[in-house]
Structure formats: C-alpha cells, structure tokens
C-alpha cells in the first residue's frame, strides 16, 4: 500500500516488512518546538471473526537547531576611541 498524497503512508519493503513514511506539511522550526512524540500503532487485519492483534510504540523526534538567521548588530552605530601608538592586536 502506498498513500502518497497523505502525510502518513505505509510502504511494504518485502512480504511482512513495512516502513512508515511521515511527510511534513511545513518545515520544522526549532524555535517554535524542539521535540515531538509520535505514537504509532500497528493492527493486523483480523480474519475469521478473531479480534485483531496490535502493538504500539512511541517515537521521539528531536529537532536540530540550525542557524537560519544571520548575525545582527543591535543599537548601532557604535563608536570607540583608541590611543595613538596602540600596538596592533589580532583576534581569531
């Protein structure tokens, strides 16, 4: 089964082996929310009137912060004074 238009789809890798694919509706933003918990339940298709079997797991997703905003200088303009004959200094 493959449901490509939905945010959650199930793909069969081989008989009895599946992978769940989660598609995002919009990019994740660390500043808005840094983690998610997804509860996933798998249920078999019952046959012969038996109750379906199921299993459940929780998957935690940590959003990694990337520097998506450039540096900014606040309260500009800046000024300073330097005395004459001050030795040259290099910062790395």
PDB file of N, CA, C and O in Angstrom:
ATOM      1  N   UNK A   1       0.857  -1.176   0.000  1.00  0.00           N
ATOM      2  CA  UNK A   1       0.000   0.000   0.000  1.00  0.00           C
ATOM      3  C   UNK A   1       0.896   1.229   0.000  1.00  0.00           C
ATOM      4  O   UNK A   1       1.896   1.260   0.718  1.00  0.00           O
ATOM      5  N   UNK A   2       0.565   2.226  -0.777  1.00  0.00           N
ATOM      6  CA  UNK A   2       1.318   3.482  -0.810  1.00  0.00           C
ATOM      7  C   UNK A   2       0.323   4.623  -0.962  1.00  0.00           C
ATOM      8  O   UNK A   2      -0.366   4.724  -1.977  1.00  0.00           O
ATOM      9  N   UNK A   3       0.252   5.467   0.030  1.00  0.00           N
ATOM     10  CA  UNK A   3      -0.681   6.601   0.019  1.00  0.00           C
ATOM     11  C   UNK A   3       0.124   7.884  -0.087  1.00  0.00           C
ATOM     12  O   UNK A   3       0.366   8.543   0.924  1.00  0.00           O
ATOM     13  N   UNK A   4       0.541   8.249  -1.281  1.00  0.00           N
ATOM     14  CA  UNK A   4       1.482   9.355  -1.466  1.00  0.00           C
ATOM     15  C   UNK A   4       0.891  10.727  -1.170  1.00  0.00           C
ATOM     16  O   UNK A   4       1.648  11.656  -0.887  1.00  0.00           O
ATOM     17  N   UNK A   5      -0.424  10.895  -1.223  1.00  0.00           N
ATOM     18  CA  UNK A   5      -1.000  12.215  -1.014  1.00  0.00           C
ATOM     19  C   UNK A   5      -1.271  12.508   0.460  1.00  0.00           C
ATOM     20  O   UNK A   5      -1.685  13.619   0.792  1.00  0.00           O
ATOM     21  N   UNK A   6      -1.054  11.555   1.341  1.00  0.00           N
ATOM     22  CA  UNK A   6      -1.329  11.742   2.763  1.00  0.00           C
ATOM     23  C   UNK A   6      -0.035  11.986   3.520  1.00  0.00           C
ATOM     24  O   UNK A   6       1.037  11.583   3.069  1.00  0.00           O
ATOM     25  N   UNK A   7      -0.132  12.658   4.695  1.00  0.00           N
ATOM     26  CA  UNK A   7       1.076  12.936   5.469  1.00  0.00           C
ATOM     27  C   UNK A   7       1.716  11.682   6.059  1.00  0.00           C
ATOM     28  O   UNK A   7       2.901  11.696   6.394  1.00  0.00           O
ATOM     29  N   UNK A   8       0.954  10.601   6.192  1.00  0.00           N
ATOM     30  CA  UNK A   8       1.475   9.360   6.747  1.00  0.00           C
ATOM     31  C   UNK A   8       1.160   8.245   5.774  1.00  0.00           C
ATOM     32  O   UNK A   8       0.005   8.068   5.386  1.00  0.00           O
ATOM     33  N   UNK A   9       2.176   7.487   5.372  1.00  0.00           N
ATOM     34  CA  UNK A   9       1.928   6.387   4.443  1.00  0.00           C
ATOM     35  C   UNK A   9       2.701   5.153   4.892  1.00  0.00           C
ATOM     36  O   UNK A   9       3.657   5.246   5.662  1.00  0.00           O
ATOM     37  N   UNK A  10       2.275   4.013   4.403  1.00  0.00           N
ATOM     38  CA  UNK A  10       2.860   2.724   4.728  1.00  0.00           C
ATOM     39  C   UNK A  10       3.365   2.111   3.442  1.00  0.00           C
ATOM     40  O   UNK A  10       2.617   2.006   2.470  1.00  0.00           O
ATOM     41  N   UNK A  11       4.625   1.704   3.420  1.00  0.00           N
ATOM     42  CA  UNK A  11       5.201   1.085   2.234  1.00  0.00           C
ATOM     43  C   UNK A  11       5.699  -0.309   2.606  1.00  0.00           C
ATOM     44  O   UNK A  11       6.375  -0.482   3.620  1.00  0.00           O
ATOM     45  N   UNK A  12       5.368  -1.285   1.797  1.00  0.00           N
ATOM     46  CA  UNK A  12       5.815  -2.651   2.038  1.00  0.00           C
ATOM     47  C   UNK A  12       7.169  -2.850   1.378  1.00  0.00           C
ATOM     48  O   UNK A  12       7.304  -2.713   0.162  1.00  0.00           O
ATOM     49  N   UNK A  13       8.178  -3.176   2.193  1.00  0.00           N
ATOM     50  CA  UNK A  13       9.521  -3.417   1.675  1.00  0.00           C
ATOM     51  C   UNK A  13       9.629  -4.817   1.099  1.00  0.00           C
ATOM     52  O   UNK A  13      10.214  -5.019   0.035  1.00  0.00           O
ATOM     53  N   UNK A  14       9.065  -5.772   1.804  1.00  0.00           N
ATOM     54  CA  UNK A  14       9.021  -7.167   1.386  1.00  0.00           C
ATOM     55  C   UNK A  14       7.837  -7.787   2.119  1.00  0.00           C
ATOM     56  O   UNK A  14       7.285  -7.152   3.017  1.00  0.00           O
ATOM     57  N   UNK A  15       7.429  -9.003   1.767  1.00  0.00           N
ATOM     58  CA  UNK A  15       6.268  -9.594   2.446  1.00  0.00           C
ATOM     59  C   UNK A  15       6.427  -9.585   3.976  1.00  0.00           C
ATOM     60  O   UNK A  15       7.357 -10.182   4.519  1.00  0.00           O
ATOM     61  N   UNK A  16       5.510  -8.903   4.650  1.00  0.00           N
ATOM     62  CA  UNK A  16       5.539  -8.828   6.108  1.00  0.00           C
ATOM     63  C   UNK A  16       6.465  -7.786   6.684  1.00  0.00           C
ATOM     64  O   UNK A  16       6.561  -7.677   7.907  1.00  0.00           O
ATOM     65  N   UNK A  17       7.162  -7.001   5.849  1.00  0.00           N
ATOM     66  CA  UNK A  17       8.088  -5.975   6.309  1.00  0.00           C
ATOM     67  C   UNK A  17       7.670  -4.619   5.738  1.00  0.00           C
ATOM     68  O   UNK A  17       7.612  -4.439   4.522  1.00  0.00           O
ATOM     69  N   UNK A  18       7.383  -3.676   6.625  1.00  0.00           N
ATOM     70  CA  UNK A  18       6.834  -2.386   6.207  1.00  0.00           C
ATOM     71  C   UNK A  18       7.660  -1.243   6.784  1.00  0.00           C
ATOM     72  O   UNK A  18       8.391  -1.412   7.759  1.00  0.00           O
ATOM     73  N   UNK A  19       7.530  -0.092   6.167  1.00  0.00           N
ATOM     74  CA  UNK A  19       8.125   1.138   6.673  1.00  0.00           C
ATOM     75  C   UNK A  19       7.046   2.220   6.641  1.00  0.00           C
ATOM     76  O   UNK A  19       6.256   2.296   5.700  1.00  0.00           O
ATOM     77  N   UNK A  20       7.024   3.055   7.680  1.00  0.00           N
ATOM     78  CA  UNK A  20       6.087   4.169   7.748  1.00  0.00           C
ATOM     79  C   UNK A  20       6.822   5.423   7.281  1.00  0.00           C
ATOM     80  O   UNK A  20       7.934   5.698   7.732  1.00  0.00           O
ATOM     81  N   UNK A  21       6.209   6.174   6.387  1.00  0.00           N
ATOM     82  CA  UNK A  21       6.786   7.409   5.875  1.00  0.00           C
ATOM     83  C   UNK A  21       5.945   8.576   6.378  1.00  0.00           C
ATOM     84  O   UNK A  21       4.729   8.602   6.188  1.00  0.00           O
ATOM     85  N   UNK A  22       6.602   9.541   7.022  1.00  0.00           N
ATOM     86  CA  UNK A  22       5.926  10.734   7.527  1.00  0.00           C
ATOM     87  C   UNK A  22       6.341  11.904   6.646  1.00  0.00           C
ATOM     88  O   UNK A  22       7.531  12.182   6.491  1.00  0.00           O
ATOM     89  N   UNK A  23       5.367  12.581   6.074  1.00  0.00           N
ATOM     90  CA  UNK A  23       5.637  13.762   5.244  1.00  0.00           C
ATOM     91  C   UNK A  23       5.213  15.001   6.027  1.00  0.00           C
ATOM     92  O   UNK A  23       4.138  15.037   6.625  1.00  0.00           O
ATOM     93  N   UNK A  24       6.064  15.997   6.013  1.00  0.00           N
ATOM     94  CA  UNK A  24       5.780  17.231   6.735  1.00  0.00           C
ATOM     95  C   UNK A  24       4.948  18.175   5.889  1.00  0.00           C
ATOM     96  O   UNK A  24       5.165  18.297   4.683  1.00  0.00           O
ATOM     97  N   UNK A  25       4.014  18.829   6.513  1.00  0.00           N
ATOM     98  CA  UNK A  25       3.210  19.836   5.808  1.00  0.00           C
ATOM     99  C   UNK A  25       3.973  21.140   5.663  1.00  0.00           C
ATOM    100  O   UNK A  25       3.757  21.894   4.714  1.00  0.00           O
ATOM    101  N   UNK A  26       4.878  21.408   6.621  1.00  0.00           N
ATOM    102  CA  UNK A  26       5.724  22.604   6.568  1.00  0.00           C
ATOM    103  C   UNK A  26       7.023  22.272   7.303  1.00  0.00           C
ATOM    104  O   UNK A  26       7.054  21.331   8.096  1.00  0.00           O
ATOM    105  N   UNK A  27       8.086  23.021   7.055  1.00  0.00           N
ATOM    106  CA  UNK A  27       9.366  22.738   7.716  1.00  0.00           C
ATOM    107  C   UNK A  27       9.254  22.850   9.238  1.00  0.00           C
ATOM    108  O   UNK A  27       8.495  23.667   9.758  1.00  0.00           O
ATOM    109  N   UNK A  28      10.016  22.024   9.933  1.00  0.00           N
ATOM    110  CA  UNK A  28      10.069  22.106  11.391  1.00  0.00           C
ATOM    111  C   UNK A  28      10.869  23.338  11.788  1.00  0.00           C
ATOM    112  O   UNK A  28      11.800  23.729  11.084  1.00  0.00           O
ATOM    113  N   UNK A  29      10.514  23.947  12.906  1.00  0.00           N
ATOM    114  CA  UNK A  29      11.185  25.153  13.384  1.00  0.00           C
ATOM    115  C   UNK A  29      11.575  24.951  14.848  1.00  0.00           C
ATOM    116  O   UNK A  29      10.711  24.896  15.724  1.00  0.00           O
ATOM    117  N   UNK A  30      12.867  24.844  15.106  1.00  0.00           N
ATOM    118  CA  UNK A  30      13.377  24.593  16.461  1.00  0.00           C
ATOM    119  C   UNK A  30      12.903  25.652  17.445  1.00  0.00           C
ATOM    120  O   UNK A  30      12.589  25.335  18.592  1.00  0.00           O
ATOM    121  N   UNK A  31      12.848  26.906  17.007  1.00  0.00           N
ATOM    122  CA  UNK A  31      12.437  27.992  17.908  1.00  0.00           C
ATOM    123  C   UNK A  31      10.959  27.870  18.318  1.00  0.00           C
ATOM    124  O   UNK A  31      10.574  28.346  19.386  1.00  0.00           O
ATOM    125  N   UNK A  32      10.157  27.254  17.500  1.00  0.00           N
ATOM    126  CA  UNK A  32       8.733  27.077  17.839  1.00  0.00           C
ATOM    127  C   UNK A  32       8.502  25.818  18.668  1.00  0.00           C
ATOM    128  O   UNK A  32       7.701  25.820  19.603  1.00  0.00           O
ATOM    129  N   UNK A  33       9.214  24.731  18.316  1.00  0.00           N
ATOM    130  CA  UNK A  33       9.052  23.466  19.033  1.00  0.00           C
ATOM    131  C   UNK A  33      10.282  22.608  18.781  1.00  0.00           C
ATOM    132  O   UNK A  33      10.642  22.359  17.631  1.00  0.00           O
ATOM    133  N   UNK A  34      10.931  22.154  19.856  1.00  0.00           N
ATOM    134  CA  UNK A  34      12.208  21.443  19.708  1.00  0.00           C
ATOM    135  C   UNK A  34      12.083  19.923  19.708  1.00  0.00           C
ATOM    136  O   UNK A  34      13.061  19.231  19.427  1.00  0.00           O
ATOM    137  N   UNK A  35      10.905  19.390  20.016  1.00  0.00           N
ATOM    138  CA  UNK A  35      10.758  17.934  20.003  1.00  0.00           C
ATOM    139  C   UNK A  35       9.299  17.538  19.810  1.00  0.00           C
ATOM    140  O   UNK A  35       8.378  18.314  20.069  1.00  0.00           O
ATOM    141  N   UNK A  36       9.124  16.318  19.350  1.00  0.00           N
ATOM    142  CA  UNK A  36       7.799  15.751  19.123  1.00  0.00           C
ATOM    143  C   UNK A  36       7.793  14.312  19.619  1.00  0.00           C
ATOM    144  O   UNK A  36       8.828  13.646  19.620  1.00  0.00           O
ATOM    145  N   UNK A  37       6.649  13.844  20.033  1.00  0.00           N
ATOM    146  CA  UNK A  37       6.454  12.438  20.368  1.00  0.00           C
ATOM    147  C   UNK A  37       5.339  11.913  19.475  1.00  0.00           C
ATOM    148  O   UNK A  37       4.242  12.470  19.454  1.00  0.00           O
ATOM    149  N   UNK A  38       5.619  10.834  18.731  1.00  0.00           N
ATOM    150  CA  UNK A  38       4.628  10.238  17.846  1.00  0.00           C
ATOM    151  C   UNK A  38       4.280   8.852  18.376  1.00  0.00           C
ATOM    152  O   UNK A  38       5.165   8.024  18.594  1.00  0.00           O
ATOM    153  N   UNK A  39       3.021   8.608  18.577  1.00  0.00           N
ATOM    154  CA  UNK A  39       2.569   7.280  18.982  1.00  0.00           C
ATOM    155  C   UNK A  39       2.120   6.537  17.737  1.00  0.00           C
ATOM    156  O   UNK A  39       1.283   7.026  16.978  1.00  0.00           O
ATOM    157  N   UNK A  40       2.679   5.359  17.532  1.00  0.00           N
ATOM    158  CA  UNK A  40       2.374   4.574  16.337  1.00  0.00           C
ATOM    159  C   UNK A  40       1.775   3.247  16.773  1.00  0.00           C
ATOM    160  O   UNK A  40       2.309   2.565  17.647  1.00  0.00           O
ATOM    161  N   UNK A  41       0.667   2.896  16.156  1.00  0.00           N
ATOM    162  CA  UNK A  41       0.021   1.619  16.456  1.00  0.00           C
ATOM    163  C   UNK A  41      -0.115   0.831  15.152  1.00  0.00           C
ATOM    164  O   UNK A  41      -0.563   1.357  14.133  1.00  0.00           O
ATOM    165  N   UNK A  42       0.279  -0.431  15.210  1.00  0.00           N
ATOM    166  CA  UNK A  42       0.118  -1.349  14.080  1.00  0.00           C
ATOM    167  C   UNK A  42      -0.946  -2.364  14.461  1.00  0.00           C
ATOM    168  O   UNK A  42      -0.883  -2.959  15.537  1.00  0.00           O
ATOM    169  N   UNK A  43      -1.918  -2.563  13.589  1.00  0.00           N
ATOM    170  CA  UNK A  43      -3.001  -3.504  13.827  1.00  0.00           C
ATOM    171  C   UNK A  43      -3.138  -4.405  12.614  1.00  0.00           C
ATOM    172  O   UNK A  43      -3.172  -3.934  11.477  1.00  0.00           O
ATOM    173  N   UNK A  44      -3.217  -5.725  12.871  1.00  0.00           N
ATOM    174  CA  UNK A  44      -3.367  -6.636  11.740  1.00  0.00           C
ATOM    175  C   UNK A  44      -4.835  -6.685  11.315  1.00  0.00           C
ATOM    176  O   UNK A  44      -5.729  -6.273  12.054  1.00  0.00           O
ATOM    177  N   UNK A  45      -5.051  -7.184  10.137  1.00  0.00           N
ATOM    178  CA  UNK A  45      -6.411  -7.345   9.645  1.00  0.00           C
ATOM    179  C   UNK A  45      -6.926  -8.682  10.157  1.00  0.00           C
ATOM    180  O   UNK A  45      -6.381  -9.734   9.823  1.00  0.00           O
ATOM    181  N   UNK A  46      -7.964  -8.640  10.957  1.00  0.00           N
ATOM    182  CA  UNK A  46      -8.499  -9.878  11.525  1.00  0.00           C
ATOM    183  C   UNK A  46      -9.236 -10.668  10.457  1.00  0.00           C
ATOM    184  O   UNK A  46      -9.799 -10.114   9.512  1.00  0.00           O
ATOM    185  N   UNK A  47      -9.212 -11.960  10.638  1.00  0.00           N
ATOM    186  CA  UNK A  47      -9.966 -12.807   9.717  1.00  0.00           C
ATOM    187  C   UNK A  47     -10.615 -13.916  10.527  1.00  0.00           C
ATOM    188  O   UNK A  47     -10.078 -14.351  11.545  1.00  0.00           O
ATOM    189  N   UNK A  48     -11.732 -14.353  10.084  1.00  0.00           N
ATOM    190  CA  UNK A  48     -12.418 -15.438  10.759  1.00  0.00           C
ATOM    191  C   UNK A  48     -13.060 -15.040  12.066  1.00  0.00           C
ATOM    192  O   UNK A  48     -13.280 -15.895  12.924  1.00  0.00           O
ATOM    193  N   UNK A  49     -13.370 -13.763  12.246  1.00  0.00           N
ATOM    194  CA  UNK A  49     -14.060 -13.324  13.440  1.00  0.00           C
ATOM    195  C   UNK A  49     -13.170 -13.128  14.656  1.00  0.00           C
ATOM    196  O   UNK A  49     -13.676 -12.795  15.727  1.00  0.00           O
ATOM    197  N   UNK A  50     -11.864 -13.323  14.530  1.00  0.00           N
ATOM    198  CA  UNK A  50     -10.957 -13.124  15.664  1.00  0.00           C
ATOM    199  C   UNK A  50     -10.671 -11.646  15.851  1.00  0.00           C
ATOM    200  O   UNK A  50     -10.691 -10.859  14.905  1.00  0.00           O
ATOM    201  N   UNK A  51     -10.404 -11.294  17.099  1.00  0.00           N
ATOM    202  CA  UNK A  51     -10.056  -9.897  17.388  1.00  0.00           C
ATOM    203  C   UNK A  51      -8.685  -9.584  16.778  1.00  0.00           C
ATOM    204  O   UNK A  51      -7.774 -10.408  16.857  1.00  0.00           O
ATOM    205  N   UNK A  52      -8.531  -8.406  16.173  1.00  0.00           N
ATOM    206  CA  UNK A  52      -7.232  -8.059  15.577  1.00  0.00           C
ATOM    207  C   UNK A  52      -6.164  -7.883  16.658  1.00  0.00           C
ATOM    208  O   UNK A  52      -6.447  -7.413  17.760  1.00  0.00           O
ATOM    209  N   UNK A  53      -4.957  -8.262  16.325  1.00  0.00           N
ATOM    210  CA  UNK A  53      -3.816  -8.055  17.216  1.00  0.00           C
ATOM    211  C   UNK A  53      -3.200  -6.706  16.901  1.00  0.00           C
ATOM    212  O   UNK A  53      -3.251  -6.241  15.763  1.00  0.00           O
ATOM    213  N   UNK A  54      -2.611  -6.074  17.923  1.00  0.00           N
ATOM    214  CA  UNK A  54      -1.982  -4.778  17.680  1.00  0.00           C
ATOM    215  C   UNK A  54      -0.779  -4.603  18.601  1.00  0.00           C
ATOM    216  O   UNK A  54      -0.646  -5.283  19.619  1.00  0.00           O
ATOM    217  N   UNK A  55       0.076  -3.691  18.222  1.00  0.00           N
ATOM    218  CA  UNK A  55       1.231  -3.295  19.031  1.00  0.00           C
ATOM    219  C   UNK A  55       1.376  -1.793  18.896  1.00  0.00           C
ATOM    220  O   UNK A  55       0.982  -1.210  17.886  1.00  0.00           O
ATOM    221  N   UNK A  56       1.943  -1.166  19.918  1.00  0.00           N
ATOM    222  CA  UNK A  56       2.069   0.289  19.930  1.00  0.00           C
ATOM    223  C   UNK A  56       3.468   0.669  20.403  1.00  0.00           C
ATOM    224  O   UNK A  56       4.057   0.002  21.254  1.00  0.00           O
ATOM    225  N   UNK A  57       3.982   1.749  19.836  1.00  0.00           N
ATOM    226  CA  UNK A  57       5.277   2.282  20.245  1.00  0.00           C
ATOM    227  C   UNK A  57       5.233   3.803  20.184  1.00  0.00           C
ATOM    228  O   UNK A  57       4.411   4.379  19.470  1.00  0.00           O
ATOM    229  N   UNK A  58       6.111   4.447  20.928  1.00  0.00           N
ATOM    230  CA  UNK A  58       6.244   5.896  20.871  1.00  0.00           C
ATOM    231  C   UNK A  58       7.621   6.220  20.310  1.00  0.00           C
ATOM    232  O   UNK A  58       8.633   5.705  20.786  1.00  0.00           O
ATOM    233  N   UNK A  59       7.651   7.069  19.307  1.00  0.00           N
ATOM    234  CA  UNK A  59       8.896   7.526  18.692  1.00  0.00           C
ATOM    235  C   UNK A  59       9.082   8.991  19.011  1.00  0.00           C
ATOM    236  O   UNK A  59       8.174   9.799  18.821  1.00  0.00           O
ATOM    237  N   UNK A  60      10.271   9.332  19.501  1.00  0.00           N
ATOM    238  CA  UNK A  60      10.575  10.715  19.840  1.00  0.00           C
ATOM    239  C   UNK A  60      11.427  11.331  18.735  1.00  0.00           C
ATOM    240  O   UNK A  60      12.382  10.715  18.261  1.00  0.00           O
ATOM    241  N   UNK A  61      11.078  12.539  18.334  1.00  0.00           N
ATOM    242  CA  UNK A  61      11.793  13.260  17.283  1.00  0.00           C
ATOM    243  C   UNK A  61      12.367  14.527  17.901  1.00  0.00           C
ATOM    244  O   UNK A  61      11.628  15.361  18.423  1.00  0.00           O
ATOM    245  N   UNK A  62      13.687  14.669  17.840  1.00  0.00           N
ATOM    246  CA  UNK A  62      14.368  15.877  18.310  1.00  0.00           C
ATOM    247  C   UNK A  62      14.670  16.746  17.095  1.00  0.00           C
ATOM    248  O   UNK A  62      15.274  16.270  16.134  1.00  0.00           O
ATOM    249  N   UNK A  63      14.266  17.990  17.121  1.00  0.00           N
ATOM    250  CA  UNK A  63      14.529  18.927  16.036  1.00  0.00           C
ATOM    251  C   UNK A  63      15.879  19.578  16.314  1.00  0.00           C
ATOM    252  O   UNK A  63      16.101  20.113  17.401  1.00  0.00           O
ATOM    253  N   UNK A  64      16.776  19.535  15.340  1.00  0.00           N
ATOM    254  CA  UNK A  64      18.108  20.109  15.486  1.00  0.00           C
ATOM    255  C   UNK A  64      18.066  21.566  15.056  1.00  0.00           C
ATOM    256  O   UNK A  64      17.531  21.898  13.998  1.00  0.00           O
ATOM    257  N   UNK A  65      18.627  22.422  15.876  1.00  0.00           N
ATOM    258  CA  UNK A  65      18.639  23.856  15.570  1.00  0.00           C
ATOM    259  C   UNK A  65      19.728  24.147  14.544  1.00  0.00           C
ATOM    260  O   UNK A  65      20.876  23.738  14.717  1.00  0.00           O
ATOM    261  N   UNK A  66      19.374  24.840  13.500  1.00  0.00           N
ATOM    262  CA  UNK A  66      20.345  25.324  12.526  1.00  0.00           C
ATOM    263  C   UNK A  66      20.307  26.838  12.556  1.00  0.00           C
ATOM    264  O   UNK A  66      19.267  27.438  12.826  1.00  0.00           O
ATOM    265  N   UNK A  67      21.423  27.440  12.282  1.00  0.00           N
ATOM    266  CA  UNK A  67      21.489  28.907  12.299  1.00  0.00           C
ATOM    267  C   UNK A  67      20.816  29.417  11.036  1.00  0.00           C
ATOM    268  O   UNK A  67      21.448  29.524   9.985  1.00  0.00           O
ATOM    269  N   UNK A  68      19.534  29.729  11.144  1.00  0.00           N
ATOM    270  CA  UNK A  68      18.778  30.168   9.973  1.00  0.00           C
ATOM    271  C   UNK A  68      18.580  31.679   9.917  1.00  0.00           C
ATOM    272  O   UNK A  68      17.859  32.189   9.059  1.00  0.00           O
ATOM    273  N   UNK A  69      19.225  32.386  10.834  1.00  0.00           N
ATOM    274  CA  UNK A  69      19.157  33.845  10.828  1.00  0.00           C
ATOM    275  C   UNK A  69      20.572  34.399  10.904  1.00  0.00           C
ATOM    276  O   UNK A  69      21.391  33.945  11.702  1.00  0.00           O
ATOM    277  N   UNK A  70      20.837  35.360  10.083  1.00  0.00           N
ATOM    278  CA  UNK A  70      22.158  35.968  10.083  1.00  0.00           C
ATOM    279  C   UNK A  70      22.423  36.784  11.341  1.00  0.00           C
ATOM    280  O   UNK A  70      21.485  37.177  12.033  1.00  0.00           O
ATOM    281  N   UNK A  71      23.686  37.039  11.639  1.00  0.00           N
ATOM    282  CA  UNK A  71      24.004  37.850  12.826  1.00  0.00           C
ATOM    283  C   UNK A  71      23.493  39.278  12.648  1.00  0.00           C
ATOM    284  O   UNK A  71      23.401  39.789  11.531  1.00  0.00           O
ATOM    285  N   UNK A  72      23.169  39.900  13.757  1.00  0.00           N
ATOM    286  CA  UNK A  72      22.668  41.269  13.715  1.00  0.00           C
ATOM    287  C   UNK A  72      23.327  42.090  14.807  1.00  0.00           C
ATOM    288  O   UNK A  72      23.500  41.617  15.930  1.00  0.00           O
ATOM    289  N   UNK A  73      23.690  43.304  14.480  1.00  0.00           N
ATOM    290  CA  UNK A  73      24.235  44.229  15.462  1.00  0.00           C
ATOM    291  C   UNK A  73      23.092  45.101  15.956  1.00  0.00           C
ATOM    292  O   UNK A  73      22.396  45.746  15.171  1.00  0.00           O
ATOM    293  N   UNK A  74      22.914  45.110  17.254  1.00  0.00           N
ATOM    294  CA  UNK A  74      21.851  45.907  17.845  1.00  0.00           C
ATOM    295  C   UNK A  74      22.417  47.222  18.369  1.00  0.00           C
ATOM    296  O   UNK A  74      23.602  47.308  18.689  1.00  0.00           O
ATOM    297  N   UNK A  75      21.590  48.222  18.455  1.00  0.00           N
ATOM    298  CA  UNK A  75      21.955  49.540  18.990  1.00  0.00           C
ATOM    299  C   UNK A  75      23.066  50.223  18.200  1.00  0.00           C
ATOM    300  O   UNK A  75      23.865  50.955  18.783  1.00  0.00           O
ATOM    301  N   UNK A  76      23.138  50.004  16.899  1.00  0.00           N
ATOM    302  CA  UNK A  76      24.140  50.664  16.067  1.00  0.00           C
ATOM    303  C   UNK A  76      23.748  52.128  15.907  1.00  0.00           C
ATOM    304  O   UNK A  76      22.559  52.417  16.045  1.00  0.00           O
ATOM    305  N   UNK A  77      24.605  53.043  15.639  1.00  0.00           N
ATOM    306  CA  UNK A  77      26.031  52.875  15.343  1.00  0.00           C
ATOM    307  C   UNK A  77      26.873  52.775  16.621  1.00  0.00           C
ATOM    308  O   UNK A  77      26.460  53.193  17.703  1.00  0.00           O
ATOM    309  N   UNK A  78      28.055  52.209  16.451  1.00  0.00           N
ATOM    310  CA  UNK A  78      28.988  52.038  17.560  1.00  0.00           C
ATOM    311  C   UNK A  78      30.151  53.002  17.375  1.00  0.00           C
ATOM    312  O   UNK A  78      30.473  53.397  16.254  1.00  0.00           O
ATOM    313  N   UNK A  79      30.772  53.374  18.481  1.00  0.00           N
ATOM    314  CA  UNK A  79      31.979  54.206  18.391  1.00  0.00           C
ATOM    315  C   UNK A  79      32.901  53.826  19.539  1.00  0.00           C
ATOM    316  O   UNK A  79      32.458  53.347  20.583  1.00  0.00           O
ATOM    317  N   UNK A  80      34.171  54.047  19.328  1.00  0.00           N
ATOM    318  CA  UNK A  80      35.174  53.774  20.355  1.00  0.00           C
ATOM    319  C   UNK A  80      36.346  54.709  20.132  1.00  0.00           C
ATOM    320  O   UNK A  80      36.435  55.370  19.097  1.00  0.00           O
ATOM    321  N   UNK A  81      37.227  54.763  21.086  1.00  0.00           N
ATOM    322  CA  UNK A  81      38.444  55.571  20.940  1.00  0.00           C
ATOM    323  C   UNK A  81      39.643  54.663  21.160  1.00  0.00           C
ATOM    324  O   UNK A  81      39.606  53.735  21.968  1.00  0.00           O
ATOM    325  N   UNK A  82      40.706  54.954  20.420  1.00  0.00           N
ATOM    326  CA  UNK A  82      41.957  54.210  20.537  1.00  0.00           C
ATOM    327  C   UNK A  82      43.078  55.238  20.644  1.00  0.00           C
ATOM    328  O   UNK A  82      43.154  56.180  19.856  1.00  0.00           O
ATOM    329  N   UNK A  83      43.941  55.040  21.630  1.00  0.00           N
ATOM    330  CA  UNK A  83      45.057  55.969  21.800  1.00  0.00           C
ATOM    331  C   UNK A  83      46.089  55.748  20.698  1.00  0.00           C
ATOM    332  O   UNK A  83      46.275  54.635  20.207  1.00  0.00           O
ATOM    333  N   UNK A  84      46.753  56.843  20.325  1.00  0.00           N
ATOM    334  CA  UNK A  84      47.789  56.700  19.303  1.00  0.00           C
ATOM    335  C   UNK A  84      48.906  55.809  19.834  1.00  0.00           C
ATOM    336  O   UNK A  84      49.130  55.727  21.042  1.00  0.00           O
ATOM    337  N   UNK A  85      49.594  55.151  18.927  1.00  0.00           N
ATOM    338  CA  UNK A  85      50.696  54.232  19.218  1.00  0.00           C
ATOM    339  C   UNK A  85      50.229  52.968  19.961  1.00  0.00           C
ATOM    340  O   UNK A  85      51.042  52.296  20.597  1.00  0.00           O
ATOM    341  N   UNK A  86      48.959  52.647  19.889  1.00  0.00           N
ATOM    342  CA  UNK A  86      48.464  51.397  20.475  1.00  0.00           C
ATOM    343  C   UNK A  86      48.943  50.254  19.588  1.00  0.00           C
ATOM    344  O   UNK A  86      48.790  50.312  18.368  1.00  0.00           O
ATOM    345  N   UNK A  87      49.536  49.189  20.203  1.00  0.00           N
ATOM    346  CA  UNK A  87      50.029  48.078  19.378  1.00  0.00           C
ATOM    347  C   UNK A  87      48.877  47.351  18.673  1.00  0.00           C
ATOM    348  O   UNK A  87      47.750  47.300  19.164  1.00  0.00           O
ATOM    349  N   UNK A  88      49.200  46.802  17.525  1.00  0.00           N
ATOM    350  CA  UNK A  88      48.218  46.073  16.732  1.00  0.00           C
ATOM    351  C   UNK A  88      47.909  44.739  17.407  1.00  0.00           C
ATOM    352  O   UNK A  88      48.812  44.040  17.866  1.00  0.00           O
ATOM    353  N   UNK A  89      46.637  44.400  17.459  1.00  0.00           N
ATOM    354  CA  UNK A  89      46.209  43.136  18.070  1.00  0.00           C
ATOM    355  C   UNK A  89      45.356  42.384  17.070  1.00  0.00           C
ATOM    356  O   UNK A  89      44.501  42.973  16.407  1.00  0.00           O
ATOM    357  N   UNK A  90      45.588  41.065  16.957  1.00  0.00           N
ATOM    358  CA  UNK A  90      44.812  40.201  16.038  1.00  0.00           C
ATOM    359  C   UNK A  90      43.976  39.243  16.870  1.00  0.00           C
ATOM    360  O   UNK A  90      44.473  38.639  17.821  1.00  0.00           O
ATOM    361  N   UNK A  91      42.712  39.106  16.513  1.00  0.00           N
ATOM    362  CA  UNK A  91      41.807  38.153  17.162  1.00  0.00           C
ATOM    363  C   UNK A  91      41.363  37.134  16.116  1.00  0.00           C
ATOM    364  O   UNK A  91      41.084  37.471  14.966  1.00  0.00           O
ATOM    365  N   UNK A  92      41.308  35.917  16.539  1.00  0.00           N
ATOM    366  CA  UNK A  92      40.889  34.844  15.613  1.00  0.00           C
ATOM    367  C   UNK A  92      39.641  34.203  16.114  1.00  0.00           C
ATOM    368  O   UNK A  92      39.124  33.281  15.484  1.00  0.00           O
TER     369      UNK A  92
END
